[in-house]
């Protein structure tokens, strides 16, 4: 099966359970063991083994027994791959937006070179 066909089928299934497109990207990275953009640019062939692994993962994700990040073991936060398991919280997009807003606020309101203390209270 072509990669584009696999991606389309996954997207249709994930939309049924209200999971975002980004979930597909994470699943592809997990199954192919490479960054999503490299896989797509190279149009990496989907072997029957990879197709089965992807479908099994998709089935597990759709069951929603646990979050995708816990199943695959990672999530991205602020451009970095963060390894997670059930012993920690999964970084949320709202937290990432807060980081962006905080950095913007600091750049706009503080003189470069001044030391700041920032406390994250969860």
N, CA, C and O atoms as CSV, one atom per row, in Angstrom:
chain,resi,resn,atom,element,x,y,z
A,1,UNK,N,N,0.844,-1.182,0.000
A,1,UNK,CA,C,0.000,0.000,0.000
A,1,UNK,C,C,0.890,1.246,0.000
A,1,UNK,O,O,1.946,1.255,0.632
A,2,UNK,N,N,0.470,2.278,-0.696
A,2,UNK,CA,C,1.214,3.530,-0.719
A,2,UNK,C,C,1.028,4.269,0.596
A,2,UNK,O,O,0.010,4.123,1.273
A,3,UNK,N,N,2.028,5.063,0.942
A,3,UNK,CA,C,1.983,5.836,2.177
A,3,UNK,C,C,0.780,6.769,2.193
A,3,UNK,O,O,0.105,6.878,3.216
A,4,UNK,N,N,0.499,7.442,1.087
A,4,UNK,CA,C,-0.624,8.386,1.043
A,4,UNK,C,C,-1.949,7.680,1.326
A,4,UNK,O,O,-2.819,8.245,1.990
A,5,UNK,N,N,-2.110,6.460,0.832
A,5,UNK,CA,C,-3.340,5.695,1.092
A,5,UNK,C,C,-3.457,5.357,2.568
A,5,UNK,O,O,-4.535,5.471,3.151
A,6,UNK,N,N,-2.353,4.943,3.173
A,6,UNK,CA,C,-2.354,4.623,4.604
A,6,UNK,C,C,-2.702,5.847,5.434
A,6,UNK,O,O,-3.476,5.762,6.388
A,7,UNK,N,N,-2.125,6.991,5.066
A,7,UNK,CA,C,-2.403,8.227,5.799
A,7,UNK,C,C,-3.870,8.613,5.683
A,7,UNK,O,O,-4.487,9.022,6.666
A,8,UNK,N,N,-4.429,8.482,4.484
A,8,UNK,CA,C,-5.833,8.832,4.287
A,8,UNK,C,C,-6.741,7.933,5.117
A,8,UNK,O,O,-7.650,8.421,5.789
A,9,UNK,N,N,-6.504,6.629,5.074
A,9,UNK,CA,C,-7.335,5.694,5.847
A,9,UNK,C,C,-7.239,5.979,7.343
A,9,UNK,O,O,-8.240,5.922,8.056
A,10,UNK,N,N,-6.041,6.282,7.810
A,10,UNK,CA,C,-5.861,6.603,9.227
A,10,UNK,C,C,-6.608,7.867,9.586
A,10,UNK,O,O,-7.236,7.940,10.643
A,11,UNK,N,N,-6.549,8.862,8.721
A,11,UNK,CA,C,-7.233,10.121,9.000
A,11,UNK,C,C,-8.743,9.910,9.113
A,11,UNK,O,O,-9.384,10.461,10.008
A,12,UNK,N,N,-9.302,9.127,8.218
A,12,UNK,CA,C,-10.739,8.837,8.256
A,12,UNK,C,C,-11.110,8.171,9.581
A,12,UNK,O,O,-12.099,8.544,10.211
A,13,UNK,N,N,-10.318,7.190,10.000
A,13,UNK,CA,C,-10.604,6.476,11.248
A,13,UNK,C,C,-10.462,7.383,12.473
A,13,UNK,O,O,-11.291,7.330,13.382
A,14,UNK,N,N,-9.427,8.205,12.499
A,14,UNK,CA,C,-9.208,9.083,13.651
A,14,UNK,C,C,-10.267,10.173,13.741
A,14,UNK,O,O,-10.640,10.583,14.840
A,15,UNK,N,N,-10.754,10.647,12.597
A,15,UNK,CA,C,-11.817,11.655,12.614
A,15,UNK,C,C,-13.092,11.092,13.242
A,15,UNK,O,O,-13.855,11.826,13.868
A,16,UNK,N,N,-13.318,9.799,13.075
A,16,UNK,CA,C,-14.502,9.151,13.655
A,16,UNK,C,C,-14.486,9.241,15.179
A,16,UNK,O,O,-15.542,9.283,15.812
A,17,UNK,N,N,-13.290,9.270,15.770
A,17,UNK,CA,C,-13.183,9.335,17.228
A,17,UNK,C,C,-12.617,10.678,17.695
A,17,UNK,O,O,-12.141,10.807,18.823
A,18,UNK,N,N,-12.679,11.678,16.804
A,18,UNK,CA,C,-12.293,13.066,17.120
A,18,UNK,C,C,-10.831,13.222,17.558
A,18,UNK,O,O,-10.538,14.002,18.465
A,19,UNK,N,N,-9.933,12.497,16.931
A,19,UNK,CA,C,-8.507,12.681,17.190
A,19,UNK,C,C,-7.912,13.530,16.071
A,19,UNK,O,O,-8.306,13.375,14.915
A,20,UNK,N,N,-6.974,14.421,16.385
A,20,UNK,CA,C,-6.433,15.343,15.388
A,20,UNK,C,C,-5.447,14.691,14.414
A,20,UNK,O,O,-4.925,13.604,14.659
A,21,UNK,N,N,-5.212,15.394,13.301
A,21,UNK,CA,C,-4.246,14.967,12.285
A,21,UNK,C,C,-2.875,14.728,12.899
A,21,UNK,O,O,-2.153,13.824,12.480
A,22,UNK,N,N,-2.514,15.538,13.890
A,22,UNK,CA,C,-1.199,15.386,14.512
A,22,UNK,C,C,-1.012,13.994,15.119
A,22,UNK,O,O,0.117,13.517,15.235
A,23,UNK,N,N,-2.105,13.344,15.505
A,23,UNK,CA,C,-2.019,11.989,16.043
A,23,UNK,C,C,-1.494,11.022,14.984
A,23,UNK,O,O,-0.717,10.116,15.287
A,24,UNK,N,N,-1.927,11.224,13.740
A,24,UNK,CA,C,-1.455,10.369,12.653
A,24,UNK,C,C,0.048,10.546,12.481
A,24,UNK,O,O,0.779,9.568,12.326
A,25,UNK,N,N,0.508,11.795,12.508
A,25,UNK,CA,C,1.935,12.062,12.344
A,25,UNK,C,C,2.750,11.340,13.411
A,25,UNK,O,O,3.776,10.731,13.110
A,26,UNK,N,N,2.293,11.411,14.650
A,26,UNK,CA,C,3.008,10.738,15.744
A,26,UNK,C,C,3.012,9.220,15.552
A,26,UNK,O,O,4.020,8.558,15.796
A,27,UNK,N,N,1.878,8.682,15.113
A,27,UNK,CA,C,1.782,7.244,14.900
A,27,UNK,C,C,2.727,6.793,13.775
A,27,UNK,O,O,3.385,5.759,13.886
A,28,UNK,N,N,2.783,7.575,12.703
A,28,UNK,CA,C,3.676,7.255,11.581
A,28,UNK,C,C,5.130,7.264,12.056
A,28,UNK,O,O,5.896,6.358,11.728
A,29,UNK,N,N,5.510,8.290,12.830
A,29,UNK,CA,C,6.888,8.357,13.347
A,29,UNK,C,C,7.204,7.133,14.199
A,29,UNK,O,O,8.294,6.567,14.110
A,30,UNK,N,N,6.252,6.735,15.013
A,30,UNK,CA,C,6.461,5.589,15.895
A,30,UNK,C,C,6.657,4.299,15.087
A,30,UNK,O,O,7.582,3.530,15.348
A,31,UNK,N,N,5.789,4.074,14.119
A,31,UNK,CA,C,5.840,2.836,13.341
A,31,UNK,C,C,7.073,2.797,12.432
A,31,UNK,O,O,7.737,1.766,12.326
A,32,UNK,N,N,7.377,3.925,11.777
A,32,UNK,CA,C,8.480,3.956,10.819
A,32,UNK,C,C,9.829,4.241,11.472
A,32,UNK,O,O,10.873,4.114,10.833
A,33,UNK,N,N,9.801,4.625,12.736
A,33,UNK,CA,C,11.038,4.917,13.475
A,33,UNK,C,C,11.875,6.011,12.799
A,33,UNK,O,O,13.099,5.915,12.721
A,34,UNK,N,N,11.186,7.054,12.311
A,34,UNK,CA,C,11.853,8.187,11.661
A,34,UNK,C,C,10.939,9.406,11.752
A,34,UNK,O,O,9.729,9.258,11.925
A,35,UNK,N,N,11.504,10.610,11.637
A,35,UNK,CA,C,10.668,11.819,11.663
A,35,UNK,C,C,9.647,11.826,10.523
A,35,UNK,O,O,9.944,11.401,9.407
A,36,UNK,N,N,8.450,12.311,10.816
A,36,UNK,CA,C,7.340,12.296,9.867
A,36,UNK,C,C,7.712,12.955,8.542
A,36,UNK,O,O,7.447,12.394,7.478
A,37,UNK,N,N,8.326,14.145,8.593
A,37,UNK,CA,C,8.635,14.856,7.348
A,37,UNK,C,C,9.604,14.060,6.467
A,37,UNK,O,O,9.486,14.096,5.242
A,38,UNK,N,N,10.543,13.354,7.058
A,38,UNK,CA,C,11.475,12.531,6.270
A,38,UNK,C,C,10.745,11.374,5.591
A,38,UNK,O,O,11.042,11.025,4.448
A,39,UNK,N,N,9.801,10.793,6.294
A,39,UNK,CA,C,9.040,9.663,5.750
A,39,UNK,C,C,8.215,10.106,4.554
A,39,UNK,O,O,8.178,9.427,3.528
A,40,UNK,N,N,7.549,11.255,4.692
A,40,UNK,CA,C,6.690,11.758,3.627
A,40,UNK,C,C,7.510,12.199,2.418
A,40,UNK,O,O,7.171,11.861,1.284
A,41,UNK,N,N,8.581,12.948,2.651
A,41,UNK,CA,C,9.412,13.440,1.545
A,41,UNK,C,C,10.000,12.262,0.765
A,41,UNK,O,O,10.051,12.289,-0.465
A,42,UNK,N,N,10.434,11.250,1.472
A,42,UNK,CA,C,11.032,10.080,0.814
A,42,UNK,C,C,9.969,9.153,0.216
A,42,UNK,O,O,10.294,8.211,-0.507
A,43,UNK,N,N,8.690,9.430,0.527
A,43,UNK,CA,C,7.583,8.558,0.126
A,43,UNK,C,C,7.938,7.096,0.434
A,43,UNK,O,O,7.850,6.211,-0.418
A,44,UNK,N,N,8.336,6.893,1.671
A,44,UNK,CA,C,8.777,5.588,2.146
A,44,UNK,C,C,7.709,4.528,1.869
A,44,UNK,O,O,6.543,4.726,2.212
A,45,UNK,N,N,8.089,3.417,1.259
A,45,UNK,CA,C,7.112,2.365,0.964
A,45,UNK,C,C,6.564,1.734,2.242
A,45,UNK,O,O,7.269,1.598,3.242
A,46,UNK,N,N,5.303,1.359,2.183
A,46,UNK,CA,C,4.652,0.734,3.325
A,46,UNK,C,C,4.653,-0.775,3.098
A,46,UNK,O,O,3.903,-1.293,2.271
A,47,UNK,N,N,5.498,-1.461,3.835
A,47,UNK,CA,C,5.549,-2.926,3.727
A,47,UNK,C,C,4.346,-3.507,4.449
A,47,UNK,O,O,3.683,-2.811,5.218
A,48,UNK,N,N,4.067,-4.758,4.209
A,48,UNK,CA,C,2.929,-5.400,4.877
A,48,UNK,C,C,3.150,-5.428,6.387
A,48,UNK,O,O,2.194,-5.323,7.155
A,49,UNK,N,N,4.403,-5.570,6.817
A,49,UNK,CA,C,4.707,-5.567,8.249
A,49,UNK,C,C,4.397,-4.193,8.857
A,49,UNK,O,O,3.772,-4.105,9.914
A,50,UNK,N,N,4.838,-3.122,8.183
A,50,UNK,CA,C,4.563,-1.764,8.674
A,50,UNK,C,C,3.062,-1.470,8.655
A,50,UNK,O,O,2.532,-0.844,9.573
A,51,UNK,N,N,2.387,-1.928,7.601
A,51,UNK,CA,C,0.948,-1.707,7.492
A,51,UNK,C,C,0.213,-2.385,8.654
A,51,UNK,O,O,-0.687,-1.793,9.250
A,52,UNK,N,N,0.597,-3.624,8.975
A,52,UNK,CA,C,-0.041,-4.338,10.088
A,52,UNK,C,C,0.240,-3.629,11.410
A,52,UNK,O,O,-0.660,-3.447,12.230
A,53,UNK,N,N,1.496,-3.231,11.609
A,53,UNK,CA,C,1.864,-2.537,12.847
A,53,UNK,C,C,1.070,-1.235,12.990
A,53,UNK,O,O,0.601,-0.906,14.079
A,54,UNK,N,N,0.925,-0.500,11.891
A,54,UNK,CA,C,0.177,0.747,11.908
A,54,UNK,C,C,-1.298,0.493,12.218
A,54,UNK,O,O,-1.887,1.195,13.040
A,55,UNK,N,N,-1.897,-0.505,11.567
A,55,UNK,CA,C,-3.313,-0.829,11.804
A,55,UNK,C,C,-3.530,-1.276,13.248
A,55,UNK,O,O,-4.531,-0.905,13.861
A,56,UNK,N,N,-2.613,-2.061,13.795
A,56,UNK,CA,C,-2.729,-2.496,15.187
A,56,UNK,C,C,-2.672,-1.287,16.130
A,56,UNK,O,O,-3.444,-1.192,17.084
A,57,UNK,N,N,-1.751,-0.376,15.846
A,57,UNK,CA,C,-1.640,0.832,16.659
A,57,UNK,C,C,-2.898,1.679,16.530
A,57,UNK,O,O,-3.409,2.187,17.528
A,58,UNK,N,N,-3.396,1.833,15.321
A,58,UNK,CA,C,-4.621,2.596,15.082
A,58,UNK,C,C,-5.790,2.000,15.864
A,58,UNK,O,O,-6.574,2.733,16.467
A,59,UNK,N,N,-5.903,0.688,15.854
A,59,UNK,CA,C,-6.967,0.010,16.606
A,59,UNK,C,C,-6.835,0.299,18.098
A,59,UNK,O,O,-7.828,0.580,18.770
A,60,UNK,N,N,-5.623,0.231,18.610
A,60,UNK,CA,C,-5.392,0.497,20.033
A,60,UNK,C,C,-5.737,1.945,20.387
A,60,UNK,O,O,-6.329,2.210,21.434
A,61,UNK,N,N,-5.368,2.869,19.518
A,61,UNK,CA,C,-5.651,4.288,19.757
A,61,UNK,C,C,-7.156,4.548,19.723
A,61,UNK,O,O,-7.679,5.291,20.553
A,62,UNK,N,N,-7.838,3.943,18.777
A,62,UNK,CA,C,-9.283,4.157,18.640
A,62,UNK,C,C,-10.033,3.609,19.850
A,62,UNK,O,O,-11.059,4.161,20.247
A,63,UNK,N,N,-9.527,2.529,20.435
A,63,UNK,CA,C,-10.165,1.988,21.644
A,63,UNK,C,C,-10.120,2.987,22.794
A,63,UNK,O,O,-10.946,2.938,23.704
A,64,UNK,N,N,-9.142,3.899,22.743
A,64,UNK,CA,C,-8.969,4.949,23.747
A,64,UNK,C,C,-8.762,4.402,25.159
A,64,UNK,O,O,-9.204,5.010,26.134
A,65,UNK,N,N,-8.101,3.273,25.266
A,65,UNK,CA,C,-7.827,2.736,26.594
A,65,UNK,C,C,-6.768,3.559,27.314
A,65,UNK,O,O,-6.763,3.639,28.543
A,66,UNK,N,N,-5.875,4.167,26.548
A,66,UNK,CA,C,-4.907,5.100,27.119
A,66,UNK,C,C,-4.490,6.081,26.034
A,66,UNK,O,O,-4.622,5.780,24.848
A,67,UNK,N,N,-3.990,7.243,26.419
A,67,UNK,CA,C,-3.614,8.257,25.440
A,67,UNK,C,C,-2.505,7.784,24.499
A,67,UNK,O,O,-1.658,6.973,24.872
A,68,UNK,N,N,-2.530,8.304,23.284
A,68,UNK,CA,C,-1.549,7.942,22.271
A,68,UNK,C,C,-0.120,8.120,22.765
A,68,UNK,O,O,0.727,7.257,22.535
A,69,UNK,N,N,0.153,9.221,23.433
A,69,UNK,CA,C,1.526,9.480,23.904
A,69,UNK,C,C,2.016,8.379,24.845
A,69,UNK,O,O,3.194,8.022,24.818
A,70,UNK,N,N,1.130,7.846,25.665
A,70,UNK,CA,C,1.529,6.751,26.555
A,70,UNK,C,C,1.771,5.460,25.765
A,70,UNK,O,O,2.638,4.664,26.127
A,71,UNK,N,N,1.015,5.253,24.698
A,71,UNK,CA,C,1.169,4.045,23.886
A,71,UNK,C,C,2.503,4.077,23.139
A,71,UNK,O,O,3.237,3.088,23.129
A,72,UNK,N,N,2.817,5.222,22.509
A,72,UNK,CA,C,4.026,5.302,21.687
A,72,UNK,C,C,5.249,5.764,22.481
A,72,UNK,O,O,6.384,5.562,22.050
A,73,UNK,N,N,5.016,6.390,23.651
A,73,UNK,CA,C,6.130,6.749,24.534
A,73,UNK,C,C,6.721,8.127,24.329
A,73,UNK,O,O,7.744,8.447,24.933
A,74,UNK,N,N,6.103,8.964,23.485
A,74,UNK,CA,C,6.625,10.315,23.306
A,74,UNK,C,C,5.539,11.282,22.856
A,74,UNK,O,O,4.465,10.884,22.404
A,75,UNK,N,N,5.856,12.560,22.997
A,75,UNK,CA,C,5.014,13.665,22.535
A,75,UNK,C,C,5.962,14.806,22.218
A,75,UNK,O,O,7.073,14.852,22.746
A,76,UNK,N,N,5.549,15.709,21.380
A,76,UNK,CA,C,6.374,16.884,21.101
A,76,UNK,C,C,5.897,18.049,21.944
A,76,UNK,O,O,4.696,18.246,22.130
A,77,UNK,N,N,6.854,18.826,22.458
A,77,UNK,CA,C,6.530,20.033,23.222
A,77,UNK,C,C,7.571,21.088,22.903
A,77,UNK,O,O,8.768,20.878,23.098
A,78,UNK,N,N,7.110,22.210,22.417
A,78,UNK,CA,C,7.969,23.340,22.085
A,78,UNK,C,C,9.122,22.915,21.165
A,78,UNK,O,O,10.270,23.324,21.338
A,79,UNK,N,N,8.773,22.090,20.193
A,79,UNK,CA,C,9.745,21.659,19.190
A,79,UNK,C,C,10.682,20.545,19.622
A,79,UNK,O,O,11.573,20.151,18.869
A,80,UNK,N,N,10.487,20.041,20.815
A,80,UNK,CA,C,11.361,18.983,21.330
A,80,UNK,C,C,10.555,17.695,21.528
A,80,UNK,O,O,9.388,17.735,21.921
A,81,UNK,N,N,11.181,16.578,21.257
A,81,UNK,CA,C,10.555,15.286,21.494
A,81,UNK,C,C,10.711,14.962,22.978
A,81,UNK,O,O,11.827,14.841,23.483
A,82,UNK,N,N,9.588,14.823,23.665
A,82,UNK,CA,C,9.576,14.552,25.105
A,82,UNK,C,C,9.122,13.104,25.308
A,82,UNK,O,O,8.064,12.701,24.827
A,83,UNK,N,N,9.926,12.343,26.016
A,83,UNK,CA,C,9.567,10.958,26.296
A,83,UNK,C,C,8.652,10.919,27.510
A,83,UNK,O,O,8.938,11.532,28.539
A,84,UNK,N,N,7.546,10.190,27.380
A,84,UNK,CA,C,6.544,10.124,28.441
A,84,UNK,C,C,6.151,8.684,28.720
A,84,UNK,O,O,6.316,7.796,27.883
A,85,UNK,N,N,5.629,8.483,29.910
A,85,UNK,CA,C,4.995,7.216,30.268
A,85,UNK,C,C,3.856,7.536,31.233
A,85,UNK,O,O,3.587,8.705,31.512
A,86,UNK,N,N,3.203,6.526,31.732
A,86,UNK,CA,C,2.035,6.755,32.580
A,86,UNK,C,C,2.381,7.366,33.939
A,86,UNK,O,O,1.481,7.698,34.710
A,87,UNK,N,N,3.673,7.518,34.240
A,87,UNK,CA,C,4.083,8.133,35.498
A,87,UNK,C,C,4.186,9.658,35.406
A,87,UNK,O,O,4.470,10.322,36.403
A,88,UNK,N,N,3.957,10.208,34.218
A,88,UNK,CA,C,4.064,11.665,34.067
A,88,UNK,C,C,2.878,12.202,33.272
A,88,UNK,O,O,2.148,11.449,32.628
A,89,UNK,N,N,2.707,13.501,33.332
A,89,UNK,CA,C,1.651,14.145,32.567
A,89,UNK,C,C,2.125,14.377,31.134
A,89,UNK,O,O,3.304,14.635,30.893
A,90,UNK,N,N,1.204,14.284,30.197
A,90,UNK,CA,C,1.512,14.538,28.792
A,90,UNK,C,C,1.453,16.043,28.568
A,90,UNK,O,O,0.470,16.683,28.943
A,91,UNK,N,N,2.491,16.621,27.960
A,91,UNK,CA,C,2.451,18.063,27.679
A,91,UNK,C,C,1.248,18.395,26.791
A,91,UNK,O,O,0.961,17.685,25.826
A,92,UNK,N,N,0.555,19.474,27.129
A,92,UNK,CA,C,-0.634,19.877,26.372
A,92,UNK,C,C,-0.314,21.081,25.494
A,92,UNK,O,O,0.599,21.852,25.788
A,93,UNK,N,N,-1.069,21.231,24.424
A,93,UNK,CA,C,-0.871,22.341,23.507
A,93,UNK,C,C,-1.077,23.678,24.220
A,93,UNK,O,O,-0.419,24.661,23.881
A,94,UNK,N,N,-1.977,23.728,25.197
A,94,UNK,CA,C,-2.212,24.965,25.937
A,94,UNK,C,C,-0.962,25.395,26.709
A,94,UNK,O,O,-0.682,26.587,26.836
A,95,UNK,N,N,-0.221,24.421,27.219
A,95,UNK,CA,C,1.024,24.726,27.932
A,95,UNK,C,C,2.064,25.280,26.967
A,95,UNK,O,O,2.815,26.193,27.312
A,96,UNK,N,N,2.106,24.729,25.768
A,96,UNK,CA,C,3.046,25.216,24.767
A,96,UNK,C,C,2.705,26.657,24.380
A,96,UNK,O,O,3.597,27.487,24.207
A,97,UNK,N,N,1.421,26.943,24.246
A,97,UNK,CA,C,0.996,28.311,23.939
A,97,UNK,C,C,1.399,29.264,25.060
A,97,UNK,O,O,1.777,30.406,24.799
A,98,UNK,N,N,1.323,28.804,26.288
A,98,UNK,CA,C,1.737,29.618,27.432
A,98,UNK,C,C,3.238,29.913,27.377
A,98,UNK,O,O,3.664,31.023,27.696
A,99,UNK,N,N,4.035,28.929,26.975
A,99,UNK,CA,C,5.478,29.134,26.837
A,99,UNK,C,C,5.750,30.191,25.769
A,99,UNK,O,O,6.546,31.104,25.987
A,100,UNK,N,N,5.091,30.069,24.614
A,100,UNK,CA,C,5.269,31.065,23.545
A,100,UNK,C,C,4.886,32.457,24.036
A,100,UNK,O,O,5.621,33.418,23.811
A,101,UNK,N,N,3.740,32.568,24.705
A,101,UNK,CA,C,3.266,33.867,25.192
A,101,UNK,C,C,4.225,34.449,26.232
A,101,UNK,O,O,4.478,35.654,26.239
A,102,UNK,N,N,4.752,33.605,27.101
A,102,UNK,CA,C,5.685,34.065,28.133
A,102,UNK,C,C,6.983,34.578,27.504
A,102,UNK,O,O,7.489,35.630,27.896
A,103,UNK,N,N,7.512,33.849,26.546
A,103,UNK,CA,C,8.735,34.275,25.870
A,103,UNK,C,C,8.500,35.600,25.146
A,103,UNK,O,O,9.343,36.496,25.199
A,104,UNK,N,N,7.367,35.723,24.477
A,104,UNK,CA,C,7.041,36.972,23.779
A,104,UNK,C,C,6.943,38.124,24.774
A,104,UNK,O,O,7.483,39.203,24.529
A,105,UNK,N,N,6.261,37.904,25.886
A,105,UNK,CA,C,6.099,38.934,26.913
A,105,UNK,C,C,7.462,39.384,27.448
A,105,UNK,O,O,7.713,40.579,27.598
A,106,UNK,N,N,8.323,38.428,27.728
A,106,UNK,CA,C,9.659,38.749,28.257
A,106,UNK,C,C,10.456,39.554,27.235
A,106,UNK,O,O,11.087,40.552,27.585
A,107,UNK,N,N,10.429,39.126,25.978
A,107,UNK,CA,C,11.185,39.834,24.940
A,107,UNK,C,C,10.687,41.270,24.760
A,107,UNK,O,O,11.472,42.176,24.483
A,108,UNK,N,N,9.382,41.467,24.920
A,108,UNK,CA,C,8.799,42.800,24.713
A,108,UNK,C,C,8.906,43.706,25.937
A,108,UNK,O,O,8.827,44.927,25.796
A,109,UNK,N,N,9.082,43.149,27.129
A,109,UNK,CA,C,8.976,43.949,28.337
A,109,UNK,C,C,10.218,44.000,29.215
A,109,UNK,O,O,10.239,44.738,30.200
A,110,UNK,N,N,11.235,43.247,28.890
A,110,UNK,CA,C,12.422,43.233,29.729
A,110,UNK,C,C,13.661,43.517,28.895
A,110,UNK,O,O,13.752,43.122,27.732
A,111,UNK,N,N,14.596,44.199,29.499
A,111,UNK,CA,C,15.841,44.548,28.841
A,111,UNK,C,C,16.714,43.301,28.747
A,111,UNK,O,O,16.843,42.540,29.706
A,112,UNK,N,N,17.303,43.111,27.587
A,112,UNK,CA,C,18.185,41.961,27.377
A,112,UNK,C,C,19.348,42.019,28.368
A,112,UNK,O,O,19.947,43.075,28.569
A,113,UNK,N,N,19.659,40.887,28.978
A,113,UNK,CA,C,20.768,40.819,29.922
A,113,UNK,C,C,20.321,40.866,31.381
A,113,UNK,O,O,21.097,40.531,32.276
A,114,UNK,N,N,19.070,41.281,31.628
A,114,UNK,CA,C,18.568,41.299,33.002
A,114,UNK,C,C,18.171,39.871,33.380
A,114,UNK,O,O,17.497,39.181,32.616
A,115,UNK,N,N,18.592,39.446,34.553
A,115,UNK,CA,C,18.280,38.099,35.007
A,115,UNK,C,C,16.854,38.048,35.549
A,115,UNK,O,O,16.444,38.912,36.324
A,116,UNK,N,N,16.108,37.033,35.138
A,116,UNK,CA,C,14.738,36.851,35.594
A,116,UNK,C,C,14.613,35.484,36.267
A,116,UNK,O,O,15.264,34.515,35.876
A,117,UNK,N,N,13.766,35.436,37.278
A,117,UNK,CA,C,13.394,34.165,37.883
A,117,UNK,C,C,11.950,33.873,37.452
A,117,UNK,O,O,11.068,34.717,37.610
A,118,UNK,N,N,11.721,32.685,36.912
A,118,UNK,CA,C,10.393,32.306,36.482
A,118,UNK,C,C,10.007,31.029,37.213
A,118,UNK,O,O,10.777,30.070,37.263
A,119,UNK,N,N,8.819,31.030,37.774
A,119,UNK,CA,C,8.337,29.891,38.543
A,119,UNK,C,C,7.151,29.267,37.825
A,119,UNK,O,O,6.167,29.948,37.536
A,120,UNK,N,N,7.239,27.988,37.538
A,120,UNK,CA,C,6.145,27.233,36.944
A,120,UNK,C,C,5.431,26.490,38.058
A,120,UNK,O,O,5.981,25.560,38.649
A,121,UNK,N,N,4.219,26.899,38.340
A,121,UNK,CA,C,3.460,26.292,39.451
A,121,UNK,C,C,2.446,25.263,38.951
A,121,UNK,O,O,1.418,25.034,39.589
A,122,UNK,N,N,2.737,24.658,37.832
A,122,UNK,CA,C,1.877,23.639,37.232
A,122,UNK,C,C,0.582,24.238,36.764
A,122,UNK,O,O,-0.270,23.527,36.230
